[in-house]
Amino acid sequence: MSKNIRTPAVDHLFEAILCLRNLEECYKFFEDICTVNEILSLSQRFEVARMLRNHNTYLEIAEKTGASTATISRVNRSLNYGNDGYDMVFARMNNKQSDKSDK
């Protein structure tokens, strides 16, 4: 049974995140709200997801990121059966990169 994350407190947190304007503001906010290990864990999962989408093997991913096969498997499950959040963000990041290279 999974917990419902849709609470007023989580809404408030996400609204705060949506107020951040640039990378430096993200660093300031996340360094205040998270531990270094929490930030590194989130970034590791995001890198694992990117590498899985690029068809890297579990072994390649584990070697490059230091993620356990359990973490890689959990991220893979989210990619395949989750809410498509990773894919939404990857598509937007690709569009942003395309827009920069067009200029």
PALOTOR-168293 format. One record per atom (N, C-alpha, C): residue in one letter; residue number from 1; z, x, y. Coordinates in steps of 0.2 Angstrom, whole numbers. Each point is the difference from the previous one (the first is absolute). Layout:
BEGIN
R res   n     w     u     v
R   A NUM     Z     X     Y
...
// end
This chain:
BEGIN
R res   n     w     u     v
R   M   1     0     4    -6
R   M   1     0    -4     6
R   M   1     0     4     6
R   S   2    -5    -1     5
R   S   2     0     5     6
R   S   2     3    -4     5
R   K   3     3     4     5
R   K   3     4    -3     6
R   K   3    -6    -2     5
R   N   4     2    -5     3
R   N   4    -5    -3     6
R   N   4     2     5     6
R   I   5    -6     4     2
R   I   5     1     4     6
R   I   5    -1    -4     6
R   R   6    -3    -6     0
R   R   6    -1    -3     6
R   R   6     6    -4     3
R   T   7     4     5     4
R   T   7     6    -3     3
R   T   7    -1     1     7
R   P   8     4    -3     4
R   P   8     0     1     8
R   P   8     1     8     1
R   A   9     5     3    -3
R   A   9     1     7     1
R   A   9    -6     4    -1
R   V  10    -4    -1    -6
R   V  10    -6     4    -1
R   V  10    -5    -2     5
R   D  11    -1    -6     2
R   D  11    -4    -2     5
R   D  11     1     4     6
R   H  12     6     1     2
R   H  12     2     3     6
R   H  12    -2     8     0
R   L  13     2     3    -6
R   L  13    -2     7    -1
R   L  13    -8     0     0
R   F  14    -4    -4    -3
R   F  14    -7     1     1
R   F  14    -3    -1     7
R   E  15     3    -5     3
R   E  15    -2    -1     7
R   E  15     2     6     4
R   A  16     5     4    -1
R   A  16     2     6     3
R   A  16    -6     5    -1
R   I  17    -2     1    -7
R   I  17    -5     5    -2
R   I  17    -6    -2     4
R   L  18    -2    -6     0
R   L  18    -6    -2     3
R   L  18     0     2     8
R   C  19     6     1     3
R   C  19     0     2     7
R   C  19    -2     7     1
R   L  20     1     4    -5
R   L  20    -2     7     0
R   L  20    -7     2     2
R   R  21    -1     4     5
R   R  21    -6     1     3
R   R  21    -4     6    -2
R   N  22     3     5    -3
R   N  22    -3     6    -2
R   N  22     4     4    -5
R   L  23    -3     6    -2
R   L  23     3     4    -6
R   L  23     7     2     2
R   E  24     0     3     7
R   E  24     7     2     2
R   E  24     5    -5     0
R   E  25    -2    -6     2
R   E  25     5    -6     0
R   E  25     2    -1    -7
R   C  26    -4     0    -5
R   C  26     1    -1    -7
R   C  26     5     5    -2
R   Y  27    -1     7     1
R   Y  27     5     5    -2
R   Y  27     7    -2     3
R   K  28     0    -1     6
R   K  28     7    -1     3
R   K  28     3    -6    -3
R   F  29    -3    -6    -1
R   F  29     3    -6    -3
R   F  29     2     2    -7
R   F  30    -5     2    -4
R   F  30     2     1    -7
R   F  30     5     5    -1
R   E  31     0     5     4
R   E  31     5     5    -1
R   E  31     7    -2     2
R   D  32     0    -5     4
R   D  32     7    -4     2
R   D  32     2    -5    -6
R   I  33    -5    -3    -3
R   I  33     2    -6    -4
R   I  33     0     2    -7
R   C  34    -3     5    -2
R   C  34    -1     3    -7
R   C  34     3     7    -1
R   T  35     2     1    -6
R   T  35     2     7    -2
R   T  35    -7     4    -1
R   V  36     1     6     1
R   V  36    -6     5    -2
R   V  36    -3    -2    -7
R   N  37     4     0    -4
R   N  37    -2    -2    -7
R   N  37    -3    -7    -1
R   E  38     2    -5     4
R   E  38    -3    -6     0
R   E  38    -7     0     2
R   I  39    -1     4     6
R   I  39    -7     0     3
R   I  39    -4     4    -5
R   L  40     2     6    -3
R   L  40    -4     4    -4
R   L  40    -2    -4    -7
R   S  41     5    -5    -2
R   S  41    -2    -4    -6
R   S  41    -5    -5     2
R   L  42     0    -3     6
R   L  42    -5    -5     2
R   L  42    -7     4     1
R   S  43     0     6     3
R   S  43    -6     3     1
R   S  43    -3     3    -7
R   Q  44     5     2    -5
R   Q  44    -3     2    -6
R   Q  44    -3    -6    -4
R   R  45     3    -6     1
R   R  45    -4    -6    -4
R   R  45    -6    -2     4
R   F  46    -1     1     6
R   F  46    -6    -1     4
R   F  46    -5     5    -2
R   E  47     2     6    -1
R   E  47    -5     5    -2
R   E  47    -2    -1    -7
R   V  48     5    -2    -5
R   V  48    -2    -2    -7
R   V  48    -5    -5     0
R   A  49     1    -5     4
R   A  49    -5    -6     0
R   A  49    -7     2     3
R   R  50     0     4     5
R   R  50    -6     3     2
R   R  50    -4     4    -5
R   M  51     4     4    -4
R   M  51    -3     4    -5
R   M  51    -3    -4    -6
R   L  52     4    -5    -2
R   L  52    -2    -5    -5
R   L  52    -6    -3     2
R   R  53    -1    -3     6
R   R  53    -6    -3     3
R   R  53    -6     5     0
R   N  54     1     6     0
R   N  54    -5     6     0
R   N  54    -1     2    -7
R   H  55     3    -4    -5
R   H  55    -1     2    -7
R   H  55     2     6    -3
R   N  56     6     3     4
R   N  56     3     6    -3
R   N  56     4    -2    -6
R   T  57     1     5    -5
R   T  57     4    -2    -6
R   T  57     7     1     2
R   Y  58     4    -3    -5
R   Y  58     7     0     1
R   Y  58     3     7     0
R   L  59    -3     5    -4
R   L  59     2     7     0
R   L  59    -2     3     7
R   E  60    -6    -1     3
R   E  60    -1     2     6
R   E  60     4    -2     6
R   I  61     2    -6     0
R   I  61     4    -3     5
R   I  61     7     2    -1
R   A  62     3     1    -6
R   A  62     7     3    -1
R   A  62     0     7     2
R   E  63    -5     4    -1
R   E  63     0     7     2
R   E  63     0     0     8
R   K  64    -5    -4     3
R   K  64     0     1     7
R   K  64     6    -3     4
R   T  65     2    -6    -2
R   T  65     5    -3     4
R   T  65     7     1    -3
R   G  66     1     2    -6
R   G  66     7     1    -3
R   G  66     3    -7    -2
R   A  67    -4    -5     0
R   A  67     2    -7    -2
R   A  67     0     0    -8
R   S  68     5    -4    -2
R   S  68     1    -1    -8
R   S  68    -5    -4    -2
R   T  69    -2     0    -7
R   T  69    -4    -5    -3
R   T  69     2    -7     1
R   A  70     7    -1     0
R   A  70     2    -7     1
R   A  70    -1    -2     7
R   T  71     0     4     5
R   T  71    -2    -2     7
R   T  71    -7    -1     1
R   I  72    -4     4    -3
R   I  72    -7    -1     0
R   I  72    -2    -6    -4
R   S  73     3    -2    -5
R   S  73    -1    -6    -4
R   S  73     2    -6     4
R   R  74     5     0     4
R   R  74     3    -6     4
R   R  74    -5    -1     6
R   V  75    -3     6     3
R   V  75    -4    -1     5
R   V  75    -7    -3    -2
R   N  76    -2     3    -6
R   N  76    -6    -3    -3
R   N  76     0    -7    -2
R   R  77     6    -3    -2
R   R  77     1    -7    -1
R   R  77     0    -4     6
R   S  78     2     3     6
R   S  78     0    -3     6
R   S  78    -7    -1     2
R   L  79    -4     6    -1
R   L  79    -7     0     2
R   L  79    -4    -6    -4
R   N  80     2     0    -6
R   N  80    -4    -5    -4
R   N  80     2    -7     0
R   Y  81     7    -1     1
R   Y  81     3    -7    -1
R   Y  81     4    -2     6
R   G  82     0     4     5
R   G  82     4    -1     6
R   G  82    -3    -5     5
R   N  83     1     0     6
R   N  83    -2    -4     5
R   N  83    -6     3     4
R   D  84    -3     5    -2
R   D  84    -6     3     3
R   D  84     2     4     7
R   G  85     6     1     1
R   G  85     3     3     6
R   G  85    -3     7     1
R   Y  86     0     4    -5
R   Y  86    -3     7     0
R   Y  86    -7     0     2
R   D  87    -4    -5    -4
R   D  87    -7     0     2
R   D  87    -2    -2     7
R   M  88     4    -5     2
R   M  88    -1    -2     7
R   M  88     1     6     5
R   V  89     5     4    -1
R   V  89     2     5     5
R   V  89    -6     6    -1
R   F  90    -1     1    -7
R   F  90    -6     5    -1
R   F  90    -6    -2     4
R   A  91    -2    -6    -1
R   A  91    -6    -2     4
R   A  91     0     0     7
R   R  92     6    -1     3
R   R  92     1     0     7
R   R  92     0     7     2
R   M  93     3     5    -4
R   M  93     0     7     2
R   M  93    -7     3     0
R   N  94    -4    -2    -5
R   N  94    -7     2    -1
R   N  94    -4    -3     6
R   N  95     1    -6     2
R   N  95    -4    -3     6
R   N  95     2     4     6
R   K  96     6     2     1
R   K  96     3     4     6
R   K  96    -4     7     0
R   Q  97     0     3    -6
R   Q  97    -3     6    -1
R   Q  97    -8     0     2
R   S  98    -3    -5    -2
R   S  98    -7    -2     1
R   S  98    -1     0     7
R   D  99     4    -4     4
R   D  99     0    -1     7
R   D  99     0     6     4
R   K 100     5     5    -2
R   K 100     1     6     3
R   K 100    -6     4    -1
R   S 101    -3     0    -6
R   S 101    -6     5    -1
R   S 101    -6    -3     4
R   D 102    -1    -6     1
R   D 102    -5    -3     4
R   D 102     0     2     7
R   K 103     5     2     3
R   K 103     1     1     7
R   K 103    -2     7     1
// end
